[in-house]
């Protein structure tokens, strides 16, 4: 199970410093949850992940169900033994794939509409269905992206898969709504998600911690209704999911709408958000955990996060730069490799370049979180 202790509450904001304890150790919060979709954080070994100061990872239920299958992982002793990761693990529920393989794919949109300008933001009516999946009252029919076979995933199936995977923290099955949902669509989706949340609680037989997910799209009354309902149930923590409005400003507004209605004693996880410019603001508004692919995705494209901002190491000018990525960083990459070498690796399309940047970016993000935790302890934010 899970034990959460709040050790310090800021006097300046809703930020709090705490400790989550699971069977696999302690997580200091607020914390970045590394995204290990297929039981790996791309390009790094589990030993290297630990060296980046990463405390906790989230793996993807839908993709692990497809390959290698939860039976393989269960027969290997569960996710921790399967991937040789000794610290705390989460699994998502598959609810995000309802969005990403559904309306997200249909419209080419993400969780925050700002990144996709020009899209019709009031398109989905109450009875709308995505092109390639089918959302029903008892679950969702998918087509496997591997072989095209039909897959059914509902609240019972999601919980059973997550129990077999064996992570410390699991999530309820929900529908992650798109930012172009109409009020009528979001209301109907929320009713279904709340029904699924109760089924997830009834289905779970393991001692894993179960987080309930707050939905409601970008509609204030639906978000508050969801926060009250999810908080009234016997969950170990909360996820704030679904689309988060049309802009970063609206995302913060949505967090503010719901945070006061969630049981103060339990951890709150913001699902799928965590660009470095957002981190301090979401923490100041009461978020304890958040997962984001930015540090790893950007690394694979040649972007390093440094004290001065972002650095595109693929630019030819860096072939003559003998400085470390960041002179203020003490990670092994910055201590041992220069910009010219890493630039060369990307020019030569060598995967070692991706590995070095991935390590550095995660270390940089986690070091930034260390500083924020210190700020909370000292009432600076």
N, C-alpha and C positions, 0 to 999 in steps of 0.2 A: 504493500500500500504506500501511501504518500503522507509525509508529515511536512507542513509548511509553517515556518516560524518567521514572523515579521520582527526584525531586530531594530529597525529604525524607520520612522515615518518622518518625511521632510516637513519642516515648518513653513517652507516657502511654496510647496506644490503638493500634488498627490503622489509624488514619487515615494517609493519605499524600498528599503534594502532588506532582503530576507534570505532564508536558506530553505531549499526544498531537499528533503531527505527521502531517498528511495532505497530499495534493496541494493542498488548498485552505486550508492554513494551520495555525496552532497552536490547541490548546484547552488552557487551564489546567484541571487537575483538582484537586479534585472540582468537577464542573460540573452545572448544570441543563441538560437537553436540552429545548429548546422544542418543543412539539407542533404541527407544521404538517401536519395530516392530509391535506388536499387541495392540498398545495404552497403553502399560505398559513397564516400564523399569524393567525387570524381578527381582522379589523378593521384590521390594520397592513400597510403596505407593507414590502417587503424592506429599504428604506433605514431605515425607522423601527425595524425589528427590530434592526438593528445598533446603533442609538442606545440601545437598552435594555440594552446590554452582553451580549446573547445571543451565545454563541460557536458554537453548534451546534444544528441542528434535526433532528427525525425526522419523515419523511413516511410515509404509509400506503400500503403496496403494494396491498392489496385495493381500496381506494377509488380509487386512481389507475389501477388496471387497469380498473375500471368506467367511469371518466370522468377524463380524456379518452381513456385508453388509453395503454399504454406506447409504442406506435408513434408517436403524436403527440409525446410527450415526447422520444423518441429522435431523431426527425426535427427537433426544435427544438434539438438539441445537448446533450440531457440535462437533468436537473432543475436544475442550477446556472444554466444559461442560460435555461431555460424560466421560472423564477421570479426570475431576476436576483438570486440569492443567492451571494455570492462565497466564503462560508466553508464549513466542514465540514458535510456532510449525511449523515444516516442514513436507511435505510428499514427498517421492520419487515417481517416475513415474511408476514403474514396469519394467523399462528397465534392472535393475540388474537381475531380474528373467529370462529375455531372456537368460542371460548368465548362472546363477546358476542352472536353471532347464533344460538348453540346453547343450552347449558344456562343460560347467564347470562340469556338472554331468557326461557327456559321458567320459571325459578324466581324471576326478579327479584332476582338476587344479583350481588355484585361479587367482586373478588379477595380481599378481606378480609371474612369473614362478620360481623364485629362491626357493620358498618353496616346489616345486614339482620336484626335480631333476630327470633326466633320461627320461623326457617326450619328445616326438617328437614336437619340437617347430615350424616346418614349415609343418604343416599337412593339414590345411584347405584350400581348393581351392575355387575359386569364387562361384561355385554352391553348395558348401557343405551345408548340413542341419543337425541339431541335430536329435537324435533318437526319442525324446519324445515331441518335440514342432516343429511347422512349421512356419518359418519366411517368410512372403510374403511382397510385396511392400506396402500394406496398413495396415499391422499390424501383429500380432503373434497369432497363435492358441496354447493354452496350454491345458493340461489335469489337472483338479483339483486334487491336492494331497489328497483332502478329500474324494471325491466320484467318481473321474475319469471322470466327465462330461467335455465336451469341453467348453473352455472359449476363447473368442476372445478379444484381447486387442490391440488397435491401438492408435494413437495420440489423436483422438477425444474422444475415450472411456476413456483414461487415464485422460484427462483434466476434463471431466464431473464427473468422480469419485472423483477426487481431489477437485473439486468445492463443491461437496456434503459433503465431509469430513470437509472442511472449515479451513484448516491450513493457517497460515499467508504467508508461502512461499511454492511454489509448483515447480515441475521440468517438463521439456519437456520429452516426451516419446522418448526413443532412444534404440539403441542396444549396450549393453555393450559387446565389443568384447573380445575374449579370447586371451591369450598371444601366442597361436600357430597359429594365423591367418596369412595367406600369404598376401603379398601386394595386390594381386588381390581381395582377400576376403575383406580385410579392406577397400579398395577403394570403392567397391560396397556397403558395409555396411554404409560407411560414406555418400555416396550420398543419401541413404535411410533415414538416421538419419537427414540429413539437410532438406530433404523434410518434414519429420515429425515435425521438429522444426517450420517450417513456418505454418503448419497446427495447431499446438498447439497454436501459437499466434493468429491465426484467430478464433479458437474455444473458447478461454477464454473470458468469459463475466463478471467475478467477479472482485473485486478490490484486489485480492490476488497478491502478487509479484510472478513473473514467472522467473525462472532461466533457461537459455539455457545451454545445455551440449556440451562441446568440446570433440570430439572423434578423431579417427585416429590411434588407436593402438600405436605401437612403431615405427612408420614411421614418420620421421621429416617433410617431405613435406606435408603429410596428416594432421598431427597435426597443422601445421601452417595454412594450408588452412582452417581447421575447426575453429581455433581461430579467423581468420579474418572474416569468414562468420558469426559465432555466434555473434561476437562483433558488426557486422554491423546491426544486427536486434535489435528491441526495447525490449530487455530483461532488467529485473531489477537487474540481477546478473548472475554469471556464475558458472557452475559446470565443473570440470575437471574429466572425467569419463573414462570408458573402462579399458582395461588392461594397466598396467603401466610398461611394459618391463620385462626383465629377472632378474633384480636385483634392490636393493635399489638405487644403483648408476644410473641406467638407469631411474628410476622413477624421480629422481631429474633432470636429463637431460631433460626429457619430460616436466616437469614443466617449466624449463628455456626456452624451445623452444616456449611455448605458452604465457607465462605471459605478455610479452611486447606487444602482439597483442590484449590483452583484455582491454577494456575501464578502465582506471585507477580509475575512479570515482565510479565504481561498485564493490560489494563484490565478492570474488572468493572462491568457496567451493571445496575442494578436496574430492571426493566421496569414502568412504569406506577405508580410510587410516588414521592411527594415533597411531601406536605403540610409546611408550614413547621415545624410542631412535630416532625416526624420527621427532618428533614434532618441535624441535627448527630449524632443517634444512629446513623443508617445510615452516615454517613461515619466515625464512630468505630469502626464494625465492619468497615471496609475497602472501602466502596463508592466508586467513582471517578466514575460517571456515573449519572444517573437522569432519567427523563422523567415529566412530570406535567402534567395539564391544569388543575390547581387555580388557578394565577394568572390564566389566561385565562377559564376558565369562571366563576369567581367574579366577575371583572370585568364580564362580560356580564350578570350578575344584580344588579349594583350594590354589590358588596362590595370594599372597598379594604383591602389589607394595610398596616398602619402600625406604627410603633414600639410603640404601646401594645396592638396586637392587630389585630382586624378592625373595620371601620367600614361599617355599612350606610347608604350615601349616599342611599338611596331614602326614608329617613325624613324627614317634613316638617320636623322641627326644624332640619335643616341648611339650609333656605331662608334662615335668618337668620344663618348662620355664615359669617363672612368670613375664616376661617382657611384655609390650604392643607390638602390632605389630610393631610400629615405635615410638620411644621415642620423635621424633621431630614433630609428628603429633598431632594436637589438635582436631581431629574429635571425636565424642562421643564414637566411638568404642575404640580408643586408650586411651581415658580418663577413660573408665569404665570396659574394658575386657582385660584379659591376653591371651597370646599365648596358654597356657595350656588348657584353657577353649574352645577356638575356635578350637584347634586341636581335643579335645574331641568331639565337635559337628560334625566335619567331620568324625571322626572314627565311631560315632554313626549314621551317615547318617541323621542328623537333619538339616532341611532346614534353621534354624536360623543361622547356620554357613555361609551358602551362603549369607544370607541377610547381616550379619555383614561385610563380606569381600567385597560385592558389594558396600555397603555404603562407606567403607574405600577407596576402589580403586577409585571410582568416586571423592571423596573428595580430594584424593591425586593428581589425574590428574588435577582437576580444580585448586587446590592450585599451582601446577606447572605452569599452564597457567597464573595465577595471577603474578607469579614471572617473566615470560617471558614478559608480558605486561609492567611491571615495567622496565625491561631491555630495551625495545624499547623506552620508555619515556626518559630513561637516556642515550640513544645512546650506550648501551653496547653490542647490537647485531645488 
